[in-house]
Amino acid sequence: MYREEHDTMGTLLVPENAYWGAQTQRSYENFKVGHEKMPMEIIRAFAIIKKASALTNGDLGLLDQERVDLIGKVCDEILAGDLDDHFPLVVWQTGSGTQSNMNVNEVIANRAKDLNKEISIHPNDHVNKSQSSNDTFPTAMHIAALLKIEDELLPALEIFRDQLLEKEKDYMDLVKIGRTHLQDATPLSLGQEISGWRSMIDNNIAMISQAKESLRQIALGGTAVGTGLNTHPLYGDKVAENISKLTGKNFVTASNKFHSLTSKDELVYVHGSLKALAANMMKIANDVRWLASGPRCGIGELIIPANEPGSSIMPGKVNPTQAESLTMLSVQVMANDVAVGMGASQGNFELNVFMPMIIYNFLQSVQLLADGARSFEEKCLRGLKANEEKIKENLNKSLMLVTALNTHIGYEKAAEIAKAAHAKGTSLKEAAIASGYLSEEDFDKWVKPEDMVHPHK
């Protein structure tokens, strides 16, 4: 069943049970492109914008209280997820996001008719009052991005960091062999190694926290090109105050609306900090799966939790699946960074028209990193254990303990001992004594791995 709806281009049929209107229907029919829908985070951000705008227009005497209340009530329904089925549009639409802005306007206007048939609410004249898609969509991007980072990603990273800190403390005195270039190096403790991972996440939390502050400036009030045409002079400041109240987050009107409509540099900047996080997540996950490789024919110094069967043919196999998931999503975030940067570079004159693609990739990156951090912490880090026997075996076999002799007999003599031990298949101690450069007593006094990890004590 269908009903007839109209816009400035004419009339067309819309499904009878749909709250959207003619402009949404045109987009739905014109863009059968991909399966990626406009993220619900953007729809919710639009609901915040529409409610804040109605409140602001009411405060400024531009909209009667009945319409303010009715628009706000529908926006609350959108925020509660009650109307999710009425936002069908894909990401691959107009680059300004105009059709999704109108989708929200139409849903609010038509749903308002159901709630109160006595009050006429027009999607443009009332719901979109004092706004343009050109300033609402950039604002929705900043709101959605900031909320996603603060409410999902940073809390997940703090739990991830705390779990690493716990493992760091547990294994601070467990001495193991270090590795550089995938080759044996001088020793360190497992706790020291994990402290490097923990410090990465600390740095990432700090970088993301600093970068996200740029998202607090919003474009709303710039309207079509940044001049603020058709808005009250106080609208920009007041609507930012109302958005802040509705979200519990601090937002301010952008100091230069011409910049905020055409440039997406803040999102590029913040996504750069997400890429840095992805790079560190990749390193941590790779370290874990390398150190857990084996368990008998690899390095085998870590024992990972057995979460599921690892093979459809090899019984008893356990694979580092959480590490594989984390590294895959890290690659996706790095790829998204290319798309975000490329899209942001394509602003022409007074508007960027790659915005749906930019925010789709941005939000996907945040979601993947938040989910990945939670999953890896819960399913891998919590149950991660040291294989102390294997760690001790590898430490004692390493030839790089010879580095401790450098300051006693010199680099070249120490290298001669290491090469002799490797060539003859003997222990480092045996080769050192055979060299005649030092006694057994000297070797035992100078080559102490536990002292080598704290050389300045």
VOMIKOL-917670 format. One record per residue: residue in three letters; x, y, z of N, C-alpha, C, O in turn. Coordinates in steps of 0.2 Angstrom, whole numbers, plus 5000, padded with zeros to 4 digits. Layout:
! residues N
AlaXYZXYZXYZXYZ...
This chain:
! residues 457
Met500449945000500050005000500450065000501050065003Tyr500250114996500650174996500250234997499650234996Arg500550294998500250354999500550404994501150394992Glu500250464992500550514988500950564992500550594997Glu501550584991501850634994502150684988502250664983His502250744990502550794985503150834988503150844994Asp503550854984504050904985504050954980503550954976Thr504550994979504651044974504651024967504551054962Met504850954966504850924960504250894957504250864952Gly503750884962503150854960502950804965503150804971Thr502550754963502250704968502550634966502750624960Leu502550584971502750514970502450474975502250504980Leu502450414974502150364979502750344984503250334983Val502450344991502950324996502550265000501950275001Pro502950215003502550165006502150195012502350235016Glu501550165013501050195017501250195024501150245028Asn501650145026501850145033502550175035502750175040Ala502850215030503450245031503350315033502850355030Tyr503750345037503650415039504050455035503950515035Trp504450435031504850475026504450505021503850485020Gly504650555017504250585012504650585005504950535004Ala504450635001504650624994505350634993505650594989Gln505750674996506450684995506850614997507250594994Thr506650585003506950525005506750474999507250434997Gln506150464997505950414992506350424986506550374983Arg506450484984506850494977507550474978507850444974Ser507850484984508550464985508550384985509050354983Tyr508050354989508050284989507950254982508250194981Glu507650284978507550254971508150274967508350234962Asn508450324968509050354963509650324965510150324961Phe509750294971510450274973510350204976510450184982Lys510350154971510350084973511050064973511250024968Val511450094977512150084977512450054984512450084989Gly512749994983512949964989512449944995511849954994His512749915000512249895006512449935012512149925017Glu512949985012513050025017512550085019512550125015Lys512250075024511750125026512050185030512550175033Met511750235030511950295033511950275041511450245043Pro512550285044512650255051512050285056511950345055Met511850245060511350265065511650325070511250365072Glu512250325070512550375075512450445072512350495075Ile512450445065512350505061511550525062511450585063Ile511150475061510450495062510250515069509850565070Arg510550485074510450505081510750575082510450615086Ala511350595079511650655080511150715076511050765079Phe510850695071510350735068509750745072509550805073Ala509550695076508950705081509150755086508750795088Ile509750755088510050805093510050875090509850925093Ile510250875084510250945081509550975080509451035081Lys509150925078508450955076508050975083507751025083Lys508150935088507850955095508251025097507851065100Ala508851025097509251085099509051145095508951205098Ser508951135088508751195084508051215086507951275086Ala507551165087506951185089506951225095506551275096Leu507251205100507351235107507651305106507351355109Thr508151315102508451375100507951425097507951485099Asn507651405092507151445088506651465092506351515092Gly506451415097505851435102506151495106505751545108Asp506751485109507051535114507051605110507051655113Leu507251605104507351665100506651695097506651745094Gly506151665099505451685097505251665089504851705086Leu505651625086505551605079505151545078504951525073Leu504951505084504551445083504151445089504351455095Asp503451425088503051425094503151365098503451315096Gln502951365105503151315109502851245108503151195109Glu502251245105501951185103502351145098502451085099Arg502551175093502951145088503651125091503951075089Val503951165095504551155099504451085102504951045102Asp503951075106503851015110503750955106503950905107Leu503350965101503150905096503850885093503950825092Ile504250935090504850915087505250875092505550825090Gly505350905098505750875103505550805105505950755106Lys504850795105504650725107504850675101504950615103Val504750695095504950645090505650635090505950575089Cys506050685091506750675091506950625097507450585096Asp506650625103506750585108506550515106506950465108Glu506050505102505950435099506450405095506650355095Ile506750455091507350435086507950415091508250365089Leu508050455096508650445100508550375104509050345106Ala507950355105507750295109507850235104507750175106Gly507850245098507950195093507250165090507150115087Asp506650205092506050185090505850185083505350155081Leu506250225079506050245072506650225067506650245062Asp507050175070507650155065507450135058507850145054Asp506850105058506650075051506450125046506350115040His506450195048506250245044506850285041506750335038Phe507450255041508050295039508350245034508850215036Pro508150235028508350185023508950205019509150155015Leu509150265019509650285014510350265015510550245020Val510650255009511350225009511850285010511750345009Val512450265011513050315012513150345005513350405004Trp513050305000513350324993512750364989512450344984Gln512650424992512050474990512450534988513050534987Thr512050594989512350654988512950664993512850644999Gly513450694991514050704995513950755001514350755005Ser513450795000513350845006512850815011512850835017Gly512650755010512150715015511450755015511050735020Thr511350795010510650825010510050785011509650795014Gln510150725007509550675007509450645014508850635016Ser509950635018509850605025509650665029509250645034Asn509850725028509550775032508850785031508450795036Met508650775025507850785023507550725026506950725027Asn507850665025507550605028507350615035506750595037Val507750645039507650655046507050715047506650705051Asn507150765043506650815043505950785041505450805045Glu505950745036505250715034504950665039504350665041Val505450625042505150575047504850615053504350595056Ile505250675055505050705061504350745060503850735064Ala504250775054503650805052503050755051502550775054Asn503150695048502650655047502450615054501850605055Arg502950595058502750565064502450615069501950595072Ala502550685068502250735072501550735071501150745075Lys501350725064500650725062500250665066499650675068Asp500550615067500250555070500150575078499650555081Leu500650615080500550625088500050685089499750685094Asn500050725084499550785085499350815078499650845075Lys498750785076498550805069498250885069498150905063Glu498250915074498050985075498551035073498451095071Ile499151005073499751055072500051035066500250975065Ser500151085061500551075055501251085056501451135058Ile501651035054502451045055502651025048502650975045His503051075045503351065038504051045039504451075043Pro504350995035504950975036505551025035506051025038Asn505351075030505851125029505751185033506251215036Asp505151215033504951275037505051275044505251325047His504951215047504951205054505551165057505951185061Val505551105055506051055057506751075055507251075059Asn506851105049507451125046507551205047508051225044Lys507151235051507251305052507951325054508151295059Ser508151375051508851405053509451355051509951365054Gln509251305047509851255045509851245038509351265034Ser510451225036510551195029510851125030511151115035Ser510751085025511151015025511851035026512250995028Asn512151085023512851105022513151125029513751115030Asp512651145034512951155041512751095046513051085051Thr512151065044511951015049512350945048512550915053Phe512550935042512850865041513550875044513750825048Pro513950925043514650935047514550935054514950905058Thr514050965057513850965064513750895066513950875072Ala513350855063513150785064513750745065513850695069Met514250755060514850715060515250725066515550685069His515350795068515750805074515350775080515750755085Ile514750785081514350755087514450685087514650655092Ala514350645081514350575081515050555083515150505087Ala515550585080516250565081516450575088516750525091Leu516350625091516550645098516150595103516550565107Leu515550585102515150535107515450465106515550435111Lys515550445100515850375099516550365102516650315105Ile516950415101517650415104517550415112517850375115Glu517250465115517150475122516750415126516950395131Asp516250395122515850345126516050275125515850225128Glu516350255119516550185117517250175117517550125120Leu517650215113518350195112518750205118519150165120Leu518750265121519250285126519050235133519550215136Pro518450225134518350175140518650105138518950075143Ala518550085132518850015130519650015131519949965133Leu519950075129520650075129520950075136521450055137Glu520550115140520750115147520750045151521150025154Ile520250005149520249935152520749895149521149855152Phe520949905142521449865139522149885142522549845143Arg522249955143522849975146522949945153523449925155Asp522349945157522449925164522649845164522949825169Gln522349805159522549735159523249725158523549685161Leu523549765153524249765152524649785158525149755159Leu524449835161524749855168524749795173525349795176Glu524249765173524249705178524749655176525049625180Lys524749635169525249585167525949615168526449575169Glu526049675167526749705167526949695174527549675175Lys526549705179526749705186526849625188527349615192Asp526449585185526549515187527149485185527449445188Tyr527449505179528049475176528649525176529049515172Met528649575180529149625180529849585182530349615179Asp529849535185530449505187530649435183531149405185Leu530249425178530349365174530849385168530549415164Val531449365169531949385164531849335158531849275159Lys531949365152531849335146532349365141532649415142Ile532449325135532849355130532549405126531949395124Gly532849465124532549515120532649495113533049445111Arg532349525108532449515101532349575097531949615098Thr532849585093532849635088532949605081533349565080His532649635076532749605069532449535069532749495064Leu532049515073531849445074532449395076532449335075Gln532949425078533549385081533649405088533449455091Asp534049355091534149365098534549425100534949445096Ala534349455106534649515108534749515115534749455118Thr534949565119535049565126534449555130533849565127Pro534449525136533849515140533549575142533749625143Leu532849565144532449605148531949565151531949505151Ser531549595155531049555159530449555154530249605150Leu529949505155529349505152528949565154528549595150Gly528949585160528649645162528849705159528449755157Gln529549715158529749775154529449775147529349825144Glu529449715144529249705137528549725137528349765132Ile528149705141527349725141527349795143526849825141Ser527749825147527749895149527749935142527449995142Gly528149915137528149945131527449945128527250005125Trp527149895128526449895125525949935129525549975126Arg526049935136525649975140525750055138525250085138Ser526350065138526550135136526250165129526050215129Met526250115125525950135118525150155119524950205116Ile524850115123524150125124524050195128523550235127Asp524450205133524450265136524550325132524150375132Asn525050315127525150375122524550385118524350435116Asn524250325115523650325111523050365114522750405111Ile522950345121522450375124522550455125522050495124Ala523150475126523350545126523250575120522950635119Met523450545114523450575108522750585105522550635103Ile522350535106521650535104521250585109520850625106Ser521350585115521050635119521150705117520750755118Gln521850715115521950785113521650805107521450855106Ala521750755102521450775095520750785095520450825091Lys520350745099519650745099519350815101518750835099Glu519750855104519550925106519350965100518951005101Ser519650955095519450995089518750985086518551025082Leu518450925088517750905086517250945090516650945088Arg517450985095516951025099516651085095516151105097Gln517051105090516851165086516351135081516451095077Ile515751165080515251145076515051195071515051255072Ala514851175065514651215059513951245059513851295056Leu513551225064512851245064512751325065513151345069Gly512351355060512351425060512651455054512551515052Gly513051415050513351435044512851435038512951465033Thr512351395039511851385033512251365027512751325027Ala512051385021512251355015512951365013513251315011Val513251425014513951435012514351465018514951475016Gly514151475024514551505029514351575031514651595036Thr513851605028513751675029513151675035513151735038Gly512851625036512351625041511651655039511251675043Leu511551655032510951675029510351635032510351575033Asn509751675034509151645037509251625044508851585046Thr509751645047509751625054509751695059509951745056His509551685065509651735070510351745072510751705072Pro510551815073511251825075511551785081512151765081Leu511051765085511251725091511151655090511351615095Tyr510951635085510751565084511351515085511251465088Gly511951535082512451485082512751475089512851415091Asp512751525093513051515100512451475104512651435108Lys511851495103511351465107511251395106511051355110Val511251375099511151305097511651265100511551205101Ala512351285100512851255103512751235110512951185113Glu512551285114512351275121511851225122511851185126Asn511351225117510751175118511051105116510851055120Ile511451095111511751035110512151005116512150945117Ser512551055119512951035124512551005130512650955133Lys511951045131511451015137511250945135511150905139Leu511050935129510650875127511150815127510950765128Thr511850825125512350775125512750765131513050715132Gly512750815135513150815141513950825139514350815143Lys514050845133514650865130514750935129514250965127Asn515350965129515451035127515551045120516051025117Phe515051085117515151105110515151175109514751205113Val515451205105515451275104515351295096515551255092Thr515051345095515051365088515651385084516151415088Ala515751355078516451365075516551445074516151485072Ser517251455075517451535074517351555067517251615066Asn517451505062517451525055517051475052517251415050Lys516451495050515951445047516151425040515951375037Phe516451465036516751455029517251395030517151355025His517651395035518051335036517751275038517851225035Ser517251285042516951225045516451185040516351125040Leu516251225035515851195029516251155024516051105022Thr516851185022517151155017517751115019517951075015Ser518051125025518651085027518351035032517951035036Lys518750975031518650915036519250895039519350845041Asp519650945040520350935043520350905050520750875052Glu519850925054519750905061519650825061520050795065Leu519250805057519150735056519750695054519950635056Val520150725049520750695047521250695052521650645053Tyr521250745056521750745062521550695067522050665070Val520950695069520750645074520850575071521050525075His520650565065520750495062521550475062521650415062Gly521950525061522650505062522850475068523250435068Ser522550505074522650475080522450405081522650355084Leu521850385077521550325077522050275073522150215075Lys522350305067522850265064523450245068523750185067Ala523650295072524250275076524050225081524450175083Leu523450225084523250175088523150105084523450055087Ala522950105078522950045074523650015073523749955073Ala524150055072524850035071525050005078525449955077Asn524950035083525150005090524749935091525049885094Met524149935090523749875091524049815086524049755088Met524249835080524549785076525149755079525249695078Lys525549805081526249785084526049735090526449685091Ile525649755095525449715101525249645099525449595102Ala524749645094524449585092524949535089524949475090Asn525449565085525949525082526449495087526649445086Asp526649545091527049515097526849455100527149405102Val526149465102525849415106525849345102526049295105Arg525649355096525649285092526249255090526349195089Trp526749305089527449275088527749245094527949185094Leu527649275100527849245106527549185108527749145112Ala526849175106526449115107526549065102526249015102Ser526949075097527049035091527248965094527648955098Gly527048915091527248845092526548795093526248785088Pro526448775099526748785105527448755106527848775111Arg527648705102528248665103528748685098529348675100Cys528548705092529048715087529148785085529348805080Gly528948825090528948905088529348935094529748895098Ile529248995096529549025101529249005108529548985112Gly528549005108528248975114528349005120528248965125Glu528449065121528649095127527949115131527949125137Leu527449125127526749145130526249095128526349055123Ile525849085133525249035132524649075131524449105136Ile524349065125523649105124523049065126523149005125Pro522549095128521949055129521649015123521749035117Ala521448955124521148915119520348925119519948905123Asn520148975114519448995114519048955110518448945111Glu519348925104518948885100519448835096520048845096Pro519148785093519648735089519948775084519648815080Gly520548765082520948805078520948775071521148805066Ser520748715070520748685063520248635062519948605067Ser519948625056519448585054519748515053519348465052Ile520448505052520748445051521248425056521348365057Met521548475059522148455064521848455071521748515074Pro521748405074521448395081521948435086522548425086Gly521648465091522048495096522348565095522748595099Lys522248585088522648645086522348715089521748715089Val522748755092522548815095522848875091523448885091Asn522448915088522648975084522549045088522149045092Pro523049095086522949155089522449195086522549245083Thr521849175086521249205082521149275085520949325080Gln521149295091521049365093521549405090521449465088Ala522249385090522749425087522549435079522649495076Glu522349385076522149395069521549445068521649475063Ser521049435072520549485072520749555073520649605069Leu521249565078521449635079521949665074521849725072Thr522349615071522749645065522349655059522549705055Met521849615057521449635052521049695052521049735048Leu520749715058520349775059520849835059520649885057Ser521449825061521949875061522149895054522249955052Val522149845050522349855042521749895040521849945036Gln521149875041520549915039520549985041520350035037Val520750005047520750075050521250105046521150165044Met521850075044522350115040522150125033522250185030Ala521750085030521450095024520850145024520850195020Asn520550145030520050205031520350275031520050325029Asp520950275034521350335035521450365028521450425027Val521650325023521750345016521050375013521050435010Ala520550345014519850365012519650435015519450475012Val519750435022519650495025520050555023519750615022Gly520650545022521150595020520950615013520950675011Met520850575008520750585001520050625001519950674997Gly519550605005518850635004518950705007518650755004Ala519350715012519450785015519750835010519650895011Ser520150805006520550845001520150874995520350914991Gln519550844995519050864989518550914990518050924987Gly518650964995518251014996518251064990518851084989Asn517751084987517751134982517351194984516751194986Phe517751244983517451314985517151314992517451304997Glu516451314993516151325000515951265003515551265008Leu516051205000515751145003516151085001516451074995Asn516251035006516550975004515950925003515450925007Val515950884997515450834996515650764996515450724991Phe516050755001516250685002516050665009516350615012Met515650705012515550695019515250625021515450595026Pro514750595018514450535020515050475020515050435025Met515450475015515950425015516450435020516750395023Ile516650505022517150515027516850495034517250455037Ile516250515035516050495042515850415043515950385048Tyr515650385037515550315037516250275039516250235043Asn516750295036517450265037517650285044517950245048Phe517550345046517850365053517450325058517750305063Leu516850325058516450285063516550215063516650185068Gln516650185057516850115057517550105060517650055064Ser518050145059518650145063518550145070518850105074Val518250195073518150195080517750135083517950105088Gln517250105079516950045081517349985081517349945086Leu517749975076518249925075518749925081518849875084Leu519049985082519549985087519249975094519549945098Ala518650005096518349995102518149915103518349885108Asp517849885098517649815099518249775099518249725103Gly518749795095519349745095519749755101520049705104Ala519749815104520149815111519749775116520049745120Arg519049785116518749745121518749665120518849635125Ser518749645114518849575113519449545114519549495117Phe520049585112520749555113520849555121521149515123Glu520649605124520749615132520349555135520649515139Glu519749545133519349495137519549425135519549375139Lys519649405128519749345126520449325125520649265124Cys520949365126521649355125522049375131522349335135Leu522049445132522549465137522349445144522849425148Arg521749435146521549415153521849345154522149335160Gly521849305149522049235150522749225148523049165148Leu523149275146523849265144524349245149524249275155Lys524749195148525149175153525849165150525949155144Ala526349165155527049155153527249085153527049045158Asn527549055148527848985149528548995152529049005148Glu528548995158529249015162529748965160530348985159Glu529648895159530148845157530448865151531048865150Lys530048885146530248895139530648965139531148965136Ile530449005143530749075143531449065146531949095143Lys531549025151532149005154532648975149533248985149Glu532348925146532748885141533048925135533648925134Asn532548975133532849015127533349065130533849085126Leu533249095136533749135139534449105140534949135138Asn534449045142535049015143535448995137536048985137Lys535048985131535348965125535649025121536049015117Ser535349085123535549145119536249155119536649155124Leu536549175113537249195113537349265115537949295116Met536849305114536849375115536949405123537049465124Leu536949355127537149365134537949385134538149415139Val538249375129538949385128539049465128539649485130Thr538549505127538649575127538849605134539149655134Ala538749565139538949585146539649585147539949615151Leu540049555142540749545143541149605139541749615140Asn540749645135541049695131541449745135542049755134Thr541249765141541649815145542149785149542549815152His542249715149542749685153543349655148543949665150Ile543149625142543649605138543649635131544049625127Gly543149685129543149715123542649675118542549615119Tyr542349715113541849695109542149635104541749595103Glu542749645102543049595097543149525100542949475097Lys543349525106543549465109542849435111542749375111Ala542349475113541649445115541349415109541049365109Ala541449455103541149425097541449355095541149315092Glu542149355096542449295095542249235099542149175096Ile542049245105541749195109541049175107540949115106Ala540649225105539949205103540049165096539649115095Lys540449185092540449145085540749075086540549035083Ala541249065091541449005092540948955095540848895094Ala540548985100540048945103539548925098539248865098His539348975093538848955088539148905083538748855081Ala539748915081540048865076540148795079540048745076Lys540348785086540448725089539848695092539848635094Gly539248735093538648705096538748705104538448665107Thr539248735106539348735114538948795117538648835114Ser538948795124538648845127539148905127539748905126Leu538848965129539249025129539749025134540349045133Lys539648995140540048985145540648945143541248955145Glu540548885140541048845138541548875133542148875134Ala541248915128541648945123542049005127542649015125Ala541749035132542149095135542749065139543249095138Ile542649015142543248985146543748955141544348965143Ala543548925136544048895131544448955128544948935126Ser544149005127544549065124545149085128545549115125Gly545149075134545649095139545649175140546049195144Tyr545149205138545049275140544749295147544849345149Leu544449245150544149245156544149185160544149125156Ser544049185166543949125170543249105171542749145170Glu543049045173542349025175542149075180541549085180Glu542549085185542249135190542149205187541649235189Asp542549225183542349295179541749285176541349335176Phe541649235172541049225168540349225173539949265171Asp540449195178539849185183539749255186539149275188Lys540249295187540149355190539949415185539549455187Trp540149405179539949455174539349445170538949495168Val539149385169538649365164538049345169537949285170Lys537649395171537049385175536449415172536349475172Pro536049375168535449405165535049445169534749505167Glu534949425176534549465180534849535181534449585183Asp535449545181535749605182535749645175535749715175Met535749615170535749645163535149685162535149735158Val534549665165533949695164533849765168533449805166His534349775173534349835177535049855177535349855183Pro535349875172536049895172536249955176536849965178His535749995178535950055182535750055189535750105193Lys535549995192535449985199536049995203536049985209
